[in-house]
Amino acid sequence: MLRKFSFFLQAKNIIGMQQVVINVENPSILPSLRKILNSLDGVSIAHKPRRKKSGVEEAEEDIRMGRVYKANNVDEMFEQILGA
C-alpha cells in the first residue's frame, strides 16, 4: 500500500500569496523534491497544522493503550503511584 503525501506550496507575488497542492505517491522522491522546492526563490513548503487532541481524546487513547490503573481506595492508589 502506498502512502500519499501532500505538499502545500506558497508562492509570493505582488498581489498576495498563491498556494499549490502537490500529491506525491512515491515517498522515495520526497527528499529530492523538498530540496528542489526549497531552492526556488519565493517558494516555501507550508505544513498542515496538527490539531491538538482534546482531554477526552487523550483519555480515550490512554484506555485503548492500557494506560489505566485501578485502586480500591485512596491508600492503595498512593501506594501504586509512590511505590510506598
C-alpha positions in Angstrom: 0.0 0.0 0.0 1.4 3.4 -1.0 1.0 6.3 1.3 0.1 9.6 -0.3 1.9 12.8 0.8 0.7 16.3 0.1 2.8 19.4 -0.2 1.3 22.9 0.2 3.5 25.4 -1.6 3.3 29.1 -1.1 4.5 31.4 -3.9 4.7 35.1 -3.1 3.8 37.7 -5.6 2.8 41.4 -5.6 -0.9 40.8 -5.1 -0.7 38.1 -2.4 0.3 34.6 -1.8 -0.8 31.7 -4.0 -1.0 28.1 -2.8 -0.5 24.9 -4.8 -1.1 21.4 -3.6 1.2 18.6 -4.9 0.2 15.0 -4.2 3.1 12.6 -4.1 2.5 8.8 -4.2 6.2 7.8 -4.2 7.8 8.7 -0.9 11.3 7.9 -2.1 11.3 11.2 -4.2 10.3 13.4 -1.2 13.9 14.4 -0.1 14.8 15.4 -3.7 11.5 17.3 -4.2 12.0 19.2 -0.9 15.5 20.3 -1.9 14.3 21.4 -5.3 11.3 23.4 -3.9 13.3 25.0 -1.1 15.9 26.1 -3.6 13.3 28.2 -5.6 13.3 31.8 -4.6 9.9 32.9 -3.1 8.7 29.3 -2.6 8.2 27.7 0.8 6.7 24.5 2.0 3.7 25.1 4.3 3.0 22.3 6.8 -0.6 21.4 7.8 -1.1 22.4 11.4 -1.8 19.4 13.5 -4.9 19.6 15.6 -4.3 19.2 19.3 -6.2 16.4 21.0 -8.8 17.3 23.5 -8.7 15.9 27.0 -11.4 13.4 26.2 -9.5 12.1 23.2 -6.3 11.8 25.2 -8.2 9.8 27.9 -9.8 7.5 25.3 -6.3 6.9 23.8 -5.0 6.1 27.3 -7.8 3.5 27.7 -7.0 2.0 24.3 -3.3 1.8 25.1 -3.9 0.2 28.5 -2.5 3.2 30.5 -5.1 2.9 33.2 -4.9 1.9 36.9 -7.4 0.7 39.4 -7.4 1.1 43.1 -9.9 0.1 45.8 -9.2 3.1 48.0 -7.0 6.2 48.2 -4.3 4.5 50.2 -4.0 1.8 47.6 -3.8 4.5 44.8 -1.0 6.3 46.6 0.8 3.0 47.1 0.7 2.4 43.3 1.7 5.9 42.5 4.5 6.4 45.0 5.5 2.8 45.4 5.5 3.2 49.2 
